[in-house]
Amino acid sequence: MGRRTGWRTRWPTAWWWSGAARRDRRLPVVHVIARTGTAAVLCGTVALSAPAAVAVGSATGVVGSVAGASGGYGYAFAEGARTVVGAAGTADAAGLRPGATYRSSLPRNGKLYYRLELRAPTTAYVPVTAVPPAGATVSASDGIRVSVQDANGGSCSYASARFGAGLSPRPVTALGLREVGNSLCQGTGTFYVLVERLETSGPDGPDGPDGASASGAWDLELAPAAEPRLERTEATSAPEVWDSASPEAVTGDPRRRAGGAGFAAARALGPGVWQTDMKPGQTLFYKVPVDWGQQVHATAELGSSSGAGGYVSGALDLALHNPVRGYVADAALSYNGSQKAAALAPLPPVEYRNRYAVPDGVRTMRFAGSYYLVVHLSEGMADTFGQGPFGVTLRLRVTGTPHAAPGYAGPSEPRNLFEVTAQDRAAAVTGRSGGEDGGNGGDGDTAMRALAVGGIGSGSALLLALGVWTVAARRRAAAQPRVSAQKPTA
């Protein structure tokens, strides 16, 4: 099992840690393109969702911006992500700003530095997602390590993410952080993010005949975030009691909801039963709004197959990441052609004080916001059961009464990261992805979607909605030259 990536932080009396090994599965290589457009049936009406256009390419070694470009294995990078070159040493390290998203490149045997300027009371998180190129071959111990260091070389935290014995090239994410309250790495100043490529030697490593680790550069997505301090000091002990019982399974007729191809393109998902189709080697991303005081429960099922018999170890993996993309928990299932299910272990309600706990699955449930469900289907399924697609069902439950946030002294970066907004709740119903709400998307699409979901049938309502759509479209067309002229280039 053992698919884990974690935070290791030096505290005054003990080492806090969550394991670094990823779950092991052997999967061959595949080119993957995730389906991001579909029509979801909602309460007898149809919610429209436009397909996301994905540009294929790579932008490394150049400072600029990339609009929704995809990397190896169909990963959808954040639209407008700035490309930044990692440095071989701290003296030349390029700066990262919390709230922005960056794209970079990690060469074979790479070891790159980036710079952070932080204020004293700010907790900073730096998730790094590594994406091997299509056709890459990796060994079990290959992966990345992310650490944060202060100006004196002291270690603030470190974490790693590996592909595991499954030998499955896919997006893997490790999280570095500078946390307020630690005896080390405090105060205002310059900090450095070190990203290292973990590689092994031997028959499946860079020195072996298969060239397992000699797969060229890996694309990186870096999404630094900042959490402000609290206005007033609260208890520094974790909640001792919470409901750890497994809930009853979610039942009901399933609704269709395709996943996104990356964190930034994750498809919004609410409580209920959801279905999608996946092909071997594919990875899908969903985001679930979980408020303060709420618990999330998730189960993934792989439907039965009519193909020839056989057995695939680690056929499907379901992982949960928190709002800063930090690993929380995962579950995997093996497959013999009959339907199988895997459920996440019970997780505590979201509370600020969870950060003071020791267990991984508690400490990482430290803030409200969008939690990410990442679903991966083994490429090994193709060898045994064919190219599919295979039916996957997600059963999602969010329980608990939301309560007020703990009282931050300022906004997060990016804004609203640690809260659940009305827009987030609406997106969980309509299934809008992260990229569909930005840019010139706006008012017209919202009006048409509201019409579809609401099931309004009167002629006057239809004419009114079409009128709003027309006006919004004209405004977008008129504003387009100004928007293009103001688009940043660095």
Helices and strands as residue ranges (DSSP letters): E 8-10, E 15-17, E 40-42, E 45-47, E 55-56, E 64-66, E 69-70, G 72-74, E 81-83, G 90-92, E 94-96, E 102-106, E 111-118, E 123-131, E 143-150, E 155-162, E 172-178, E 189-198, E 218-222, E 225-227, E 255-256, E 267-268, E 272-278, E 283-290, E 295-302, E 312-321, E 327-335, E 340-343, G 352-356, H 360-363, E 369-377, H 380-385, E 390-399, H 422-430, G 434-437, H 442-454, H 459-486
